[in-house]
C-alpha cells in the first residue's frame, strides 16, 4: 500500500504514515520485508535503489544485511519520504516517481520494491525506467499481493467496509493492492519492458496482530481507504462496524492470519 505515481497515491496526509507504521508495518509488511531482504542479500548488491519505500521497513532491513551497499530509497509521497528518512537515516532518501526516475542510466545493480508495483498507473513504462537505471545484468526484485481472497485480514476488512456502506462500499483493496495479482500478467509486463524473468514464487506468510481494533485503525487511518471513507461521510460508526465485522471473522485478538503474495526476480 505504498504510494507511487497516481492521483490517489497523493492523498496521504502527514498523519497517515504514523498510523501505517504503528499498526500495519509490524503485522502486514515486516514479514515480507524480511523475506525480500534475504533474497536481496543473496545477490550481494553494491548499489541499491528502492522504489515505493514507504516508511522504510524494507530500507532498514536492507541497510542491516548489506552495510557496505549504497542504498537510495524513494517514494512519490513527501510525507512518506519525510517519515521514512527518520526511520532509516542510513539511506539516501529522494522523492521520485517510478515512471520518471531522476537517476542516470546504469546507476544501480539492484532495484527493489515491496508492494509498490500495484500502484504504478503504467507498469510497463515504470518497468522500462527500472531497466534503464539498472546496470547490465542488474536485478529487479519485488513482490505483489495475491488476490484479495488470499489475505485474510483484508478479506475481513473489506467485509466490514461493505457492511458499513451497503451501497457503493470502498473498493480500494480489491482493485489496487490486490489488483495486480496474476503473476503471468506481471511476468508478461516485465518481458515487454525488456526484462528476463528469472524467478516467480508464491509466498504465504502469517500476520500477527495484537487486536482487530488495531488492524482496523491502521487500515482506516493509515491507508488511502481513509479518504474513501471520508468521502462517503464515514465517522466513528464506520470504525465500530468494521471492528465488529473483523472481530466476528478473526476474533478480538491476538489474531493470526495468512497473507499470500508473489515474489518476482528479473534481470536487465
Secondary structure, DSSP 4 states (H G I P E B T S, - for coil): ----SSTGGGG--TTHHHHIIIIIIIIIIHHHHHHHHHHHHTTT-SEEEEES-TTSHHHHHHHHH-TTSEEEEEES-HHHHHHHHHH-TTSEEEE-BTTB--S-TT-EEEEEEES-GGG-SSHHHHHHHHHHHEEEEEEEEEEEE--GGGBHHHHHHHHHHHHH-SSS---HIIIIITSS--HHHHHHHHHHTT-EEEEEEEEEEEEEES-HHHHHHHHHHHSTHHHHHHHTT--HHHHHHHHHHHHHHH-SSSEEEEEEEEEEEEE-
